[in-house]
Amino acid sequence: MDPKELRADVPALRDGVYLNFGAHGPSPRYVVEAAAEFQRTHEYDVPVADDPYEAAFRAFDRTRERVASFVGASPDEIALTESTTAGINAVANAIDWQPGDVVVRTDIEHPAGVLPWQRLRQEGVEVRVVETEGGRIDVDAFAEAVADARVACFSALTWTHGTVLSVAELVDVAHDAGALALVDAVQMPGQLSFDVTDWNADAVAAAGHKWLLGLWGGGFLYVDSDVAETLQPRTVGYRSVETPTADPYEYAAGARRFEVGSANPAPHVALREAVDVVEEVGVDGIESRVRRLATYLVDGVPAERLYSPQRPESGLVTIDVDDPEATVARLAEEDIVVRALPEPNAVRASVHAVNTRTELDRLLEALEPEW
């Protein structure tokens, strides 16, 4: 399968120009069908022919194994979550915080990497914010901020600028300071290759409903096996423990302790299908095509209007316009879908391998009145 064939299987891409994959990636038919078929079987056939819980657990385990292979982890290091936000919260809520503990984040984190720490700040945890410039983190400033921190939370790929950060270097800095390194990687799967082992991060939160073209609800959380044993989730259910009827209970080994109860397996069945499709197309090929198309778009935008790098590092291209909300609405009337960002005050086009130069030409032509 190639990107053109994949595009043909995504009904939402038939009409208009869709350039908002960084928010939501519309699914191909077979991803939706995989979820629907599981749901149909689970509700119509399994109650009599099988055990609904065992069938669900098998589905979860297959996805856990598939995701682990995809990101370079072992299955016991993967928890299946609802979203990136759920993954970050799961880690944040599993630490025995004390007043005066320090969390470090950057000033360009998605709300998923901001709100959990705001809540902890109300409980006496200090939250330090490292200022960035042009979507870049100054490593010295980061090192100074994490010197006595308990957790450092940052993105692998910035949702604001489309810049790829030096995750392994930042993780090393955090570890040198004795801090746990928690990475928001949601913009990576499906457009750029990565391996959590290479990063050496303690935890990585992501989801499949963006560039992977999966369904909402198909999130995942990587937690290093040794680190997982030091974390005690406050939300506990029968999937979180070794023996649900034991008193006292014992947390499940590894990352599975972050799974709770009777979640719907269908989004994770879809996630497994989405990973299979992306790997069939080829992650390296997707990455190179994304960067070629993003470069084509960037070359058509006046340099002074770019917040993203002149040489794109991803498919996220952020463009300065006078009134982002009005521009997004105007483009929508021309069947071109982009999004407005709150900071920087700009519009962002998310260019996937399934997009075409013709679509980018339409966007550039529609943006000309902005210059």
Summary of the structure (lengths in Angstrom):
residues: 371
radius of gyration: 21.0
end to end distance: 38.7
largest distance: 67.4
contacts: 1295
relative contact order: 0.16
helix: 43%
strand: 16%
